[in-house]
């Protein structure tokens, strides 16, 4: 099975949509009104280009919340997110809050100049206590209490002084199996946890989890295969760009977004430096 390593973005979107009623609690955003409906995140500015944001919801107080995920956060990312925020406010006619979920420690968290004032909410994995979270999850699941499944999915990415990421993954998957939820939901949680942990988990532990996944059912494998197909599209698009095809030709031939092509072109340029 072809499972790519760049899974953070699709898993982030899938998990937050699946558990949208628990997303704000997971991110520690207790002062924001509950999430309501999902909003479109694809808009077009004729003079510029198509824009593809990660995820946006309407909140029950008439505002909006815009989520982005990054492995590492840069000033260019913040400038892009600021533009997305303005675009979403124009399209949906409501005030938006931007939340950025960051895997690595972020040293720049806002933009401040004479022209721009942009301060999103930054949620950093390195500042989330995995040990305390794991202890609480174990107790709640043993007591038959409901838990926030997003914590089980993301646990291996958080900061621990007691466990390695592989050990956290093992603890997490053990708890997922013990959840008192329907089988389809359990399989989806298990699938997301595997796909997210691929870059941080020992190969032997990953193989064991994938073997169990094949026994549990096709939901996990289908999710992984979809992401694998997306990775193949990226490889093909890279080849076309290197051969001199322009962006619109690549979008048409490969069926990926203009934003994805732009990012690939920038990555190719950086590799050549």
Secondary structure, 3 states (H helix, E strand, C coil): CCCCCCCHHHHHHHHHHHCCCCHHHHCCCCCCCCEEEECCCEEECCCCCEEECCEEEEECCCCEEEEEEECCCCHHHHHHHHHHHHHHHHHHCCCEEEEEEECCCCCCCCEECCCCEECCEEEEHHHCEHHHHHHHHHHHHHCCCCCCHHHHHHHHHCECCCCCHHHHHHHHHHHHHHCCCCHHHHHHHHHHHHHHHCCCCCHHHHHHHHHHHHHHCHHHHHHHHHHHHHHHHHHHHHHHHHCCCCHHHHHHHHCCCHHHHHHHHHHHHHHHC
